[in-house]
């Protein structure tokens, strides 16, 4: 049985690699597709920002994040590093991250440095006369193996998960609890 499966596995791996290279050539210099999420929070921007900028609290509203530990002392800002324990498709992995933009109360961006690279940016803008906040989240995740193919597989799966995370975030800001 293994003798029959091994050639099939090799052919499948070669095909996946060829598809990944073809997708990379087709993309050229264009940036990878990002996942784009948005939610309106029923709270002013300063209140929304204070929850977003509380990095350890992110595990409360990001369902796939189990915990985050900051490695850099002091207040969060550009250069802050941390490690998140996340579950991706049920598989636990360590996600080293770095804050690359931190502009209170409107912009927060990180870069992923683990097996899955990429980054995300969350922007906040006042809405409805300052009583609400529009939160936009753009994220690009690229697996180390077969990155072009991986982006196209990951985005349709994780995009809805991240959108649900944003709704949990809104509930956390509005009610003090991410659980509905």
Secondary structure, DSSP 8 states (H G I E B T S, - for coil): -HHHHHHHHHHHHHHHHHHHHHHHHHHTTS----EEEEEEESS-HHHHHHHHT-GGGHHHH-TTEEEEEE-S-SS--TT-EEEEEEEETTEEEEEEEEEEEEETTTEEEEEEESSEEEEEEEEEEEEGGGTEEEEEEEEEEEESSSHHHHHHHHHHHHHHHHHHHHHHHHHHHHHS-S--
